[in-house]
Amino acid sequence: MRHLVSLLAAGLLCLSASAQIRLSVHETAQDQPVIPREIYGQFSEHLGRCIYEGIWVGPDSDIPNVNGYRTDVLEALKALKVPVLRWPGGCFADEYHWRDGIGPRSERPKILNSNWGGTLEDNSFGTHEFLNLCELLGAEPYISGNVGSGTVEELAKWVEYMTADKGSMAELRAANGRKEPWKVKYLGIGNETWGCGGDMTADYYSDVYKRYALYARNFSGNQLYKVACGANANDYNWTKVLMQNARDKMDGLSLHFYSVIDWNRKGSATDFTANEYYDVLGKTMEVDELLRNHISIMDTYDPRGRIALLLDEWGTWFEVEPGTNPGHLFQQNTMRDAMVAALNLNLFNRYVRRLKMANIAQIVNVLQSMVLTDGPRMVLTPTYHVFRMFNVHQGATLVPVDFQAGVLRADSGRTCPDFSASASRDAEGVLHLTLANPSLEKEATVKVSFDNLKPRTVSGEILKAAKIQAYNEFGKEPAVAPVAYKDAKVAADGLTLKLPAASVVVLEVR
């Protein structure tokens, strides 16, 4: 692709945002990868109100629920087509002991969530509740195992409890109400072991990883996909050491990156200037260089591409909403967050030969969430709408696109492209385009050409708002919601599109 943003490292900077874009869609390209459904994955941690009140209210709640899962959130997530859900953390995972969350709920011990706000949790949401939720959603479970404070035996027995069809762990599971084993594909062996997951060095963790991975067995035809804890952002040495020391024992290697300008002063989620908007977009686009560099290291040690890269935590992180518990990480979600999501998802599709999963943080009520709740009330966030619009790419074949974007620049010097696009073809042969115009000042005119395709019809949706700070509030009409897109013109030589400033578009081309 000839994205100008890919040339930034070489110092080739365009000085003004382009309002004229030529987008070439190469639908005849051969041997293109399938976009894994898991690129559009989610993350759920015992943090604030993500689990309790967000997903789980219990079967006796006055809030409408299905066996304890709140109905409105469950239906919203089904519409999202959540492909994979990571749980129970996060930092919480390395202090979570799975036996606390099984058996009669009235007998489960109450625990203090020392990582996130000192909340007292009753463990009413545990292994059964999580895995049954994944079955309801049709999502692959992604279990984060406790390496920081747990033991090899504890993790080994948890795997056996979830997946074995016979033996004492299977009998215990059956006594707790589940006779048949679950299918559990993804197993993360530790989380942020360089920090809250154990404060380890890469050399030390690589040995720890191999030991835990050895005893995480496959039972009853279940095949574990073992994920080693990877780097924090640009810690390339961590990736190098893990690939050197443990590559033969892993299926995937994780990576964490948040779009944070200053960890000491993260800024408001809703009250920000145009310059702060562009600065956050510039920060989020640094993930392009991170992915490229980590993948380059992995290519050196695994040239056949057997080991996947999993970006299993990403997203925005601002100051909590005024008056809320600082440890609960509850933030509002504006059109800025929607743009961050669109730019990232379009970018991730370009790396799917090695990048096989991405999990935005987090699914409900925490950081850049899909859904916010307030007692019995719920709103869908702008980020939710982007994920729902972009889910047309899940499991579809990547279609290469070629365009030249200009640059939007913040006062800090950070830059982001003034246009973003991705394309795929689904199993029925339908072509989908996802497009974003992040400029606050300029409409973009996009001329779309194809190798051979002669479009007959174009339909789609657009997400935009009256201002970039707009967000959806409880009890009010949504300020940010998709509507039908009507600015596409079909011509003999392709399409002409009008993209308003700060808008996201998905198109179905037939």
C-alpha positions as CSV (number, residue, x, y, z in Angstrom):
1,M,0.0,0.0,0.0
2,R,1.1,3.5,-0.7
3,H,-0.1,5.1,2.5
4,L,1.8,8.3,3.1
5,V,1.6,7.5,6.8
6,S,3.8,4.5,6.2
7,L,6.5,6.9,4.9
8,L,6.5,9.2,8.0
9,A,9.5,7.4,9.4
10,A,11.4,8.4,6.3
11,G,10.5,12.0,6.9
12,L,8.2,12.4,3.9
13,L,5.6,14.7,5.5
14,C,2.7,16.3,3.7
15,L,2.1,19.7,5.1
16,S,-1.6,20.0,4.6
17,A,-4.6,17.7,4.8
18,S,-5.7,16.5,1.4
19,A,-9.4,16.9,0.6
20,Q,-9.0,14.8,-2.6
21,I,-8.3,11.1,-2.2
22,R,-7.8,8.5,-4.9
23,L,-8.5,5.0,-3.5
24,S,-7.6,2.0,-5.6
25,V,-9.3,-1.3,-4.6
26,H,-7.5,-4.4,-5.9
27,E,-10.2,-7.0,-5.7
28,T,-8.4,-9.3,-8.2
29,A,-5.4,-9.7,-5.9
30,Q,-4.6,-13.3,-5.2
31,D,-3.5,-15.2,-2.1
32,Q,-4.8,-12.7,0.4
33,P,-5.2,-13.6,4.0
34,V,-8.5,-14.0,5.8
35,I,-9.1,-11.3,8.4
36,P,-9.5,-13.3,11.7
37,R,-12.7,-12.7,13.5
38,E,-10.6,-12.2,16.6
39,I,-9.2,-8.9,15.3
40,Y,-12.5,-7.5,16.6
41,G,-12.1,-9.0,20.1
42,Q,-13.1,-7.8,23.5
43,F,-11.6,-7.7,27.0
44,S,-13.5,-8.1,30.3
45,E,-11.8,-7.6,33.6
46,H,-13.0,-7.6,37.2
47,L,-12.5,-3.9,37.3
48,G,-15.1,-1.3,38.4
49,R,-18.5,-2.1,37.0
50,C,-17.4,-4.1,34.0
51,I,-18.5,-7.5,35.4
52,Y,-20.8,-6.6,38.2
53,E,-23.7,-4.4,37.0
54,G,-22.2,-4.2,33.5
55,I,-22.5,-7.8,32.5
56,W,-23.8,-9.6,35.6
57,V,-26.6,-8.6,37.9
58,G,-27.6,-12.0,39.2
59,P,-30.8,-13.9,38.6
60,D,-32.6,-12.2,41.5
61,S,-32.0,-8.6,40.2
62,D,-34.8,-6.3,39.4
63,I,-32.8,-5.4,36.2
64,P,-34.1,-7.7,33.4
65,N,-31.7,-10.5,33.0
66,V,-31.2,-13.9,31.4
67,N,-29.9,-16.3,34.2
68,G,-28.1,-13.3,35.8
69,Y,-26.8,-11.7,32.6
70,R,-28.4,-8.3,32.1
71,T,-30.7,-8.6,29.0
72,D,-30.0,-5.3,27.4
73,V,-26.2,-5.7,27.5
74,L,-26.4,-9.3,26.4
75,E,-28.5,-8.4,23.3
76,A,-26.2,-5.5,22.5
77,L,-23.2,-7.8,22.6
78,K,-24.9,-10.4,20.4
79,A,-25.5,-7.7,17.8
80,L,-21.8,-6.9,18.0
81,K,-20.9,-10.5,17.0
82,V,-18.2,-10.6,19.7
83,P,-15.6,-13.1,18.4
84,V,-13.4,-13.6,21.5
85,L,-13.7,-12.4,25.1
86,R,-10.7,-12.2,27.4
87,W,-11.2,-12.7,31.2
88,P,-10.6,-12.3,34.2
89,G,-7.9,-9.7,33.6
90,G,-5.7,-7.7,33.3
91,C,-3.9,-7.1,36.6
92,F,-6.8,-8.8,38.4
93,A,-5.9,-12.1,36.7
94,D,-2.7,-12.6,38.6
95,E,-4.4,-12.3,42.0
96,Y,-7.5,-14.4,40.9
97,H,-7.8,-17.9,42.3
98,W,-10.3,-19.8,40.2
99,R,-11.6,-22.0,43.1
100,D,-13.0,-18.9,44.8
101,G,-15.5,-18.6,41.9
102,I,-17.0,-22.1,41.7
103,G,-19.7,-23.9,43.7
104,P,-22.8,-22.4,45.3
105,R,-22.7,-18.6,45.0
106,S,-23.8,-18.1,48.6
107,E,-20.7,-20.0,49.7
108,R,-18.1,-18.3,47.6
109,P,-15.6,-16.2,49.5
110,K,-15.7,-12.4,49.3
111,I,-12.4,-10.9,48.0
112,L,-10.9,-7.5,48.0
113,N,-10.0,-6.2,44.6
114,S,-6.7,-4.6,45.6
115,N,-5.8,-3.7,42.0
116,W,-8.9,-1.7,41.2
117,G,-10.4,0.6,43.8
118,G,-10.5,-1.7,46.8
119,T,-13.9,-3.1,45.7
120,L,-15.3,-6.0,47.7
121,E,-16.4,-8.8,45.3
122,D,-18.5,-11.7,46.1
123,N,-17.2,-14.0,43.3
124,S,-20.8,-14.6,42.1
125,F,-19.3,-14.4,38.6
126,G,-16.7,-17.1,38.1
127,T,-15.6,-19.8,35.6
128,H,-19.1,-21.2,34.9
129,E,-20.7,-17.7,34.5
130,F,-17.9,-16.6,32.1
131,L,-17.8,-19.7,29.9
132,N,-21.6,-19.9,29.8
133,L,-21.6,-16.3,28.7
134,C,-19.2,-17.1,25.9
135,E,-21.5,-19.8,24.7
136,L,-24.5,-17.4,24.7
137,L,-22.5,-14.9,22.7
138,G,-20.8,-17.5,20.3
139,A,-17.5,-16.1,21.4
140,E,-14.2,-17.9,22.0
141,P,-13.1,-17.8,25.6
142,Y,-9.7,-16.3,26.3
143,I,-8.6,-17.3,29.8
144,S,-5.8,-15.3,31.5
145,G,-4.0,-17.6,33.9
146,N,-2.6,-16.6,37.2
147,V,1.2,-16.7,37.0
148,G,2.0,-13.8,39.3
149,S,0.6,-15.2,42.6
150,G,-0.6,-18.6,41.4
151,T,1.0,-22.0,41.0
152,V,1.7,-24.3,38.1
153,E,-0.7,-26.8,39.8
154,E,-3.4,-24.2,40.1
155,L,-3.4,-23.3,36.5
156,A,-3.1,-27.0,35.4
157,K,-6.1,-27.9,37.5
158,W,-8.1,-25.0,36.2
159,V,-7.5,-26.2,32.6
160,E,-8.5,-29.7,33.6
161,Y,-11.7,-28.4,35.4
162,M,-12.8,-26.5,32.3
163,T,-11.9,-29.1,29.6
164,A,-11.6,-32.7,30.9
165,D,-14.4,-35.2,30.4
166,K,-13.3,-37.5,33.2
167,G,-11.3,-37.4,36.5
168,S,-11.7,-35.6,39.7
169,M,-11.8,-32.1,38.2
170,A,-14.5,-33.2,35.8
171,E,-16.5,-34.7,38.7
172,L,-16.1,-31.4,40.6
173,R,-17.4,-29.5,37.6
174,A,-20.3,-31.8,37.2
175,A,-21.2,-31.4,40.9
176,N,-21.2,-27.6,40.3
177,G,-23.8,-28.0,37.5
178,R,-21.8,-28.6,34.3
179,K,-21.4,-32.2,33.2
180,E,-20.0,-31.6,29.7
181,P,-16.6,-29.9,29.4
182,W,-16.3,-26.6,27.7
183,K,-14.2,-25.8,24.7
184,V,-11.5,-23.3,25.7
185,K,-9.2,-22.3,22.9
186,Y,-7.1,-19.4,24.2
187,L,-5.0,-19.6,27.3
188,G,-2.8,-16.6,28.3
189,I,0.0,-17.7,30.6
190,G,0.3,-14.6,32.7
191,N,-0.5,-11.0,32.1
192,E,1.9,-8.0,32.1
193,T,4.5,-10.2,33.8
194,W,6.9,-7.2,33.3
195,G,4.7,-5.2,35.7
196,C,1.6,-6.1,37.8
197,G,1.8,-9.7,36.8
198,G,5.1,-10.4,38.6
199,D,7.6,-7.7,37.9
200,M,9.8,-10.2,36.0
201,T,12.6,-9.8,33.5
202,A,12.1,-11.2,30.0
203,D,14.7,-13.9,30.6
204,Y,13.1,-15.0,33.9
205,Y,9.6,-15.0,32.5
206,S,10.5,-17.0,29.4
207,D,11.5,-19.9,31.7
208,V,8.5,-19.4,33.9
209,Y,6.3,-19.5,30.8
210,K,7.7,-22.8,29.6
211,R,7.1,-24.4,32.9
212,Y,3.5,-23.3,33.1
213,A,2.9,-24.1,29.5
214,L,4.2,-27.6,29.9
215,Y,1.6,-28.5,32.5
216,A,-1.3,-26.9,30.8
217,R,-2.5,-30.1,29.1
218,N,-5.0,-30.8,26.3
219,F,-8.0,-32.8,27.5
220,S,-10.9,-34.5,25.7
221,G,-10.0,-33.2,22.2
222,N,-9.6,-29.6,23.4
223,Q,-6.6,-28.0,21.8
224,L,-5.2,-25.1,23.8
225,Y,-3.7,-22.1,22.0
226,K,-1.0,-21.0,24.4
227,V,-0.2,-17.3,24.6
228,A,2.9,-15.9,26.2
229,C,2.9,-12.5,27.8
230,G,4.5,-10.1,25.4
231,A,5.8,-6.6,25.5
232,N,4.7,-3.3,26.9
233,A,4.4,-1.0,23.8
234,N,7.9,-0.5,22.4
235,D,9.9,-3.0,24.6
236,Y,11.4,-4.8,21.6
237,N,13.9,-6.6,23.7
238,W,11.1,-8.4,25.5
239,T,9.8,-9.8,22.2
240,K,13.4,-10.7,21.1
241,V,14.1,-12.6,24.3
242,L,10.7,-14.5,24.3
243,M,11.2,-15.4,20.6
244,Q,14.7,-16.6,21.3
245,N,13.9,-18.6,24.4
246,A,10.3,-19.9,24.2
247,R,9.2,-19.8,20.6
248,D,8.8,-23.6,20.3
249,K,6.4,-23.6,23.3
250,M,4.0,-20.8,22.3
251,D,1.3,-20.3,19.7
252,G,1.0,-16.6,20.3
253,L,2.7,-13.6,21.8
254,S,0.8,-10.7,23.3
255,L,1.4,-6.9,23.1
256,H,-0.2,-4.1,25.0
257,F,-0.5,-0.5,23.9
258,Y,-2.7,2.4,25.0
259,S,-3.3,5.7,23.3
260,V,-2.1,7.8,26.3
261,I,-0.3,11.1,25.9
262,D,0.9,11.5,29.5
263,W,0.3,8.8,32.1
264,N,0.4,11.4,34.8
265,R,-2.1,13.7,33.2
266,K,-4.3,11.7,30.8
267,G,-6.8,14.5,30.0
268,S,-10.5,14.6,30.0
269,A,-12.6,12.1,28.0
270,T,-15.0,14.7,26.9
271,D,-13.5,18.2,27.4
272,F,-10.7,18.6,24.9
273,T,-9.4,20.9,22.1
274,A,-8.9,20.2,18.5
275,N,-5.1,20.1,19.1
276,E,-5.6,17.5,21.9
277,Y,-7.8,15.5,19.5
278,Y,-5.1,15.4,16.9
279,D,-2.5,14.6,19.5
280,V,-4.4,11.5,20.6
281,L,-4.9,10.4,17.0
282,G,-1.2,10.8,16.5
283,K,-0.4,8.7,19.6
284,T,-2.8,5.9,18.5
285,M,-1.2,5.7,15.1
286,E,2.1,5.0,16.7
287,V,0.8,1.4,16.9
288,D,1.7,1.2,13.2
289,E,5.4,1.4,13.9
290,L,5.0,-0.9,17.0
291,L,3.3,-3.6,15.0
292,R,5.8,-3.3,12.2
293,N,8.8,-3.6,14.5
294,H,7.5,-6.4,16.7
295,I,6.5,-8.4,13.6
296,S,10.0,-7.8,12.1
297,I,11.6,-9.4,15.2
298,M,9.1,-12.3,15.1
299,D,9.9,-12.8,11.4
300,T,13.6,-13.2,12.3
301,Y,13.0,-16.1,14.6
302,D,9.8,-17.5,13.0
303,P,10.1,-16.9,9.3
304,R,7.2,-19.2,8.5
305,G,4.8,-17.1,10.6
306,R,3.6,-19.9,12.9
307,I,3.5,-17.8,16.0
308,A,0.8,-15.1,16.1
309,L,1.0,-11.6,17.5
310,L,-2.0,-10.7,19.7
311,L,-2.6,-7.1,20.6
312,D,-4.8,-8.2,23.5
313,E,-5.1,-4.8,25.2
314,W,-5.5,-1.5,23.3
315,G,-7.6,1.7,23.3
316,T,-7.9,5.1,24.9
317,W,-7.3,5.8,28.5
318,F,-8.4,9.2,29.9
319,E,-9.1,10.5,33.4
320,V,-12.2,9.0,35.1
321,E,-15.5,10.8,35.1
322,P,-15.7,13.4,37.9
323,G,-17.2,11.9,41.1
324,T,-16.4,8.3,40.2
325,N,-14.0,5.9,41.9
326,P,-10.5,6.6,40.4
327,G,-9.8,2.8,40.5
328,H,-12.8,2.0,38.4
329,L,-11.6,3.6,35.2
330,F,-15.1,4.7,34.1
331,Q,-14.8,7.2,31.3
332,Q,-17.3,8.6,28.8
333,N,-16.9,7.8,25.1
334,T,-17.0,10.4,22.4
335,M,-16.8,10.7,18.6
336,R,-13.0,11.0,19.2
337,D,-13.0,7.4,20.6
338,A,-15.0,6.3,17.5
339,M,-12.3,7.7,15.3
340,V,-9.5,6.1,17.3
341,A,-11.4,2.7,16.9
342,A,-11.9,3.2,13.1
343,L,-8.2,4.2,12.5
344,N,-7.0,1.2,14.5
345,L,-9.3,-1.4,13.0
346,N,-8.5,-0.3,9.4
347,L,-4.8,-0.5,10.3
348,F,-5.0,-3.9,12.0
349,N,-6.5,-5.4,8.8
350,R,-3.2,-4.6,7.1
351,Y,-1.2,-6.8,9.5
352,V,-3.3,-9.9,9.7
353,R,-0.6,-12.2,8.2
354,R,0.9,-12.1,11.7
355,L,-1.6,-10.2,13.8
356,K,-4.3,-12.7,14.7
357,M,-6.2,-11.0,17.6
358,A,-6.8,-7.6,19.1
359,N,-8.9,-7.0,22.3
360,I,-10.0,-3.5,23.0
361,A,-10.1,-2.4,26.7
362,Q,-12.8,-2.9,27.8
363,I,-16.2,-4.2,27.0
364,V,-18.5,-2.5,29.5
365,N,-18.1,0.6,31.8
366,V,-14.3,0.6,31.7
367,L,-12.0,2.7,29.5
368,Q,-13.0,2.7,25.8
369,S,-16.0,0.5,26.3
370,M,-18.8,-0.7,24.0
371,V,-21.6,-0.2,26.5
372,L,-22.2,2.1,29.5
373,T,-24.7,1.3,32.3
374,D,-26.2,3.2,35.1
375,G,-28.4,1.0,37.2
376,P,-31.1,-0.2,34.9
377,R,-30.2,2.2,32.1
378,M,-27.8,1.5,29.2
379,V,-26.3,3.4,26.3
380,L,-24.3,2.3,23.3
381,T,-21.1,4.2,22.8
382,P,-19.7,5.7,19.6
383,T,-17.0,3.0,19.8
384,Y,-19.7,0.3,19.9
385,H,-21.1,1.6,16.6
386,V,-17.7,1.4,14.9
387,F,-17.2,-2.2,16.0
388,R,-20.7,-3.1,14.8
389,M,-20.2,-1.4,11.5
390,F,-16.8,-2.9,11.0
391,N,-17.8,-6.5,11.9
392,V,-18.4,-7.1,8.1
393,H,-14.7,-7.8,8.0
394,Q,-14.8,-10.7,10.4
395,G,-13.7,-13.8,8.6
396,A,-13.7,-12.1,5.2
397,T,-10.8,-12.1,2.8
398,L,-8.6,-9.0,2.8
399,V,-8.7,-6.9,-0.3
400,P,-5.7,-4.7,-0.7
401,V,-6.3,-1.0,-1.1
402,D,-3.9,1.7,-2.3
403,F,-4.2,5.4,-1.5
404,Q,-2.1,8.4,-0.6
405,A,-3.1,10.2,2.5
406,G,-2.1,13.6,3.8
407,V,-1.0,14.4,7.4
408,L,-2.8,16.0,10.3
409,R,-0.4,17.4,12.8
410,A,-0.7,18.3,16.5
411,D,1.4,21.0,18.2
412,S,3.4,18.2,19.8
413,G,4.6,17.1,16.4
414,R,2.6,13.9,16.4
415,T,0.9,13.2,13.1
416,C,-1.9,11.0,11.8
417,P,-3.2,10.4,8.3
418,D,-6.1,12.4,7.1
419,F,-7.7,9.4,5.5
420,S,-8.0,5.7,6.4
421,A,-9.5,2.7,4.5
422,S,-9.7,-1.0,4.5
423,A,-11.6,-3.5,2.3
424,S,-12.6,-7.2,2.3
425,R,-14.7,-9.7,0.4
426,D,-17.1,-11.9,2.4
427,A,-18.0,-15.6,1.7
428,E,-20.9,-14.5,-0.6
429,G,-18.5,-12.4,-2.7
430,V,-19.8,-9.1,-1.4
431,L,-17.2,-6.3,-1.1
432,H,-17.1,-4.1,1.9
433,L,-15.2,-0.8,2.4
434,T,-14.6,0.9,5.7
435,L,-13.5,4.5,5.5
436,A,-12.6,7.3,7.9
437,N,-12.0,11.0,7.5
438,P,-10.5,12.2,10.8
439,S,-10.1,15.8,9.7
440,L,-12.1,18.3,11.8
441,E,-11.9,20.9,9.1
442,K,-12.3,19.3,5.7
443,E,-14.7,17.2,3.8
444,A,-13.0,14.5,1.7
445,T,-13.9,13.7,-1.8
446,V,-12.9,10.1,-2.5
447,K,-12.6,8.7,-6.0
448,V,-12.7,4.9,-5.8
449,S,-11.4,2.7,-8.7
450,F,-11.4,-1.1,-9.0
451,D,-9.3,-3.6,-10.9
452,N,-12.3,-5.1,-12.8
453,L,-15.4,-4.6,-10.6
454,K,-18.2,-2.5,-12.1
455,P,-20.3,-1.4,-9.2
456,R,-24.1,-1.6,-9.7
457,T,-25.2,-0.6,-6.2
458,V,-23.7,0.9,-3.1
459,S,-25.3,1.1,0.3
460,G,-23.9,1.7,3.8
461,E,-23.9,3.7,7.0
462,I,-22.1,6.8,8.3
463,L,-21.2,7.7,11.8
464,K,-20.7,11.4,12.6
465,A,-21.8,13.9,15.2
466,A,-22.4,17.7,15.6
467,K,-19.0,18.0,17.4
468,I,-16.1,15.7,18.0
469,Q,-16.8,15.9,21.8
470,A,-20.3,14.5,21.4
471,Y,-21.3,11.4,23.4
472,N,-24.4,9.4,24.3
473,E,-26.0,10.2,27.6
474,F,-28.4,8.2,29.8
475,G,-32.0,9.1,29.3
476,K,-31.4,11.2,26.2
477,E,-31.6,10.7,22.5
478,P,-28.2,9.5,21.2
479,A,-25.9,12.3,20.0
480,V,-23.8,9.8,18.1
481,A,-25.5,7.0,16.1
482,P,-25.1,5.7,12.5
483,V,-27.5,6.6,9.8
484,A,-27.8,5.5,6.1
485,Y,-25.1,6.8,3.9
486,K,-26.4,8.6,0.8
487,D,-23.4,10.4,-0.7
488,A,-22.1,7.7,-3.1
489,K,-22.3,8.1,-6.8
490,V,-21.8,5.1,-9.2
491,A,-20.0,5.8,-12.4
492,A,-18.5,3.7,-15.2
493,D,-15.0,4.2,-13.7
494,G,-15.9,3.5,-10.1
495,L,-17.4,5.5,-7.3
496,T,-17.3,9.0,-6.0
497,L,-17.8,9.5,-2.3
498,K,-18.2,12.5,0.0
499,L,-16.9,12.0,3.5
500,P,-17.9,14.8,5.9
501,A,-15.3,16.0,8.4
502,A,-14.8,13.6,11.3
503,S,-16.8,10.8,9.9
504,V,-16.7,7.0,9.6
505,V,-18.4,5.1,6.8
506,V,-19.0,1.5,5.9
507,L,-20.1,0.5,2.4
508,E,-21.4,-2.6,0.7
509,V,-20.5,-2.7,-3.0
510,R,-22.3,-5.0,-5.4
